[in-house]
Amino acid sequence: MSNIISHPSIKIFSLLSLIIITLMSVSIIVYATFNIHKGALNAQLMSMKQVIKVAANEQIRQIKKEALTMGQAISQYRTFKKTFSHYQKTGSSAALEKQLNEPFISGYIFAGTLELVWLRSYDLNFQLITESSAALPEALQSLPGSIHHFLTQRQGNARMQNYGALWQSSTGTPYYSVFIAIGGLRPRGYLEVVINPLFNLPRIEDMIQMPIIITPQKNGTNSKAKLIQNNEHYMPVSYWLNDADNKPAIQIIALVDIAQFASQTNKTIWQSIIVLILLTGSVLFLMLWLLNHYLLHPLNIMVSRLEVYKTDSSVSIPGKGLLELQILAKAFNRLLGRLEKQHKELKQLSILDGLTGIANRRCFDDYLQQQWQLAKQKKQIISLLLIDIDHFKLYNDHYGHQQGDSCLRQVAEIIDNELQNINDLAARYGGEEFAVILPDSSKNNAQKVAERIMKSLDKQQLVHKKSPTTPCVSISIGIAECNRSEANDDNESSLIKQADQALYQAKEQGRNRLFIMHQEK
């Protein structure tokens, strides 16, 4: 024995070395596996917390969006405008209070997706004028000082902007308020829409596909949540929604089932330990080869392909190696496909107007700037049409917003259909206004395009009984051109200004006509 230790053969030395390496590997793997298990669990919980955060904020964003739409609809009602004007003239708020109670009595938009708690109206200094009284048995608490201070300190254009905030009453009840300026560009006051956020937040459960518990700050953690915390099969993941003062307002607890996760992890740990203990040195070398052939090499291919994805979104990952890697490769390919599809959809949505389906204002601005520079390089002419639907407010007031939206879509379709050049672009400029960019096109050609549009609209005979101009929907068009071959320091805003002046002249001359603005020398 001593001879063997003193003069070990290569075989014995290799065997002993491999045994030592194997035992060290087993020890390291056992220690690392338990830490990886713990780290994986913590990572899973942290990831779930982030998922809850994203889902909760998405629900709050949706609440704000729907509450804003509802508030804007209420503030645009003819009767509401009339009663608000009556208050400003007489100082009597009785009729205005009746209008604020009307949605609670007759119903309101988004009644199935929002729980409307209160409506309040304010003057320009955010002093309360009156509030609804049909929803709650007693008056709602006034706004927190921080929100009131923020609203009263706004200046200039900021006073026209809508604002939403989560806040708590003195009893800890959470509310979400949206403030809408009454009067558009010249605010005459403000309307506050108060929503119960606890009505919408349970939708998070469908978004994350696991049970949740929602508890207002005043209630603390309820008994159901405590019961779950004492159950080793579940791990509660908590996230707090803060109010406008950055104080915890609503606690969202997701119940993560970790029993199966822990069972599978523990089973894998013990199987790995037993197998590694029984392996000999030769098996260890074999495993190194197998590891390289079935894991490391396929992973290197996957990483290299993912690097290529930075410049080529059409790349795919080959499914080679272990079954898990094949599954992972398929999952990556599906994910990359969805990302590419979503990227295209988002890109499409970012340049299209959601109502009419033609280019939006952002796309118009970018395209005009691009064509302006191109015309400058090639010394070409560029023309612009600004189109306004005559007396559209009267149309909306008489036929309703739904029919008004239909009218906008039909006019947009007519404009788009009459463009014959592939480089021409029709866009919704704002409200009932549209714009058409005609690259490399003179004002004479622009006039022909405008005449085709007016003629096509006239054929449609869209009835407009309230129009003082014609019995059917009509448009006024302003035309401007710029010759980029001439040396000047103008930019694209000068072309828009000329077209806007031409549109103004068309309206001044009686509407239902076009006017060409001749370029100043």
PyMOL commands that set and color helices and strands:
alter all, ss='L'
color gray80, all
select helices_A, chain A and resi 2-6+10-76+78-90+94-106+145-153+156-160+197-199+201-208+223-229+259-278+281-309+323-351+361-378+392-399+401-417+443-460+492-508
alter helices_A, ss='H'
color red, helices_A
select strands_A, chain A and resi 116-122+128-131+163-168+174-182+189-195+212-216+234-242+248-257+381-389+425-430+433-439+475-483+514-517
alter strands_A, ss='S'
color yellow, strands_A
deselect
rebuild
show_as cartoon
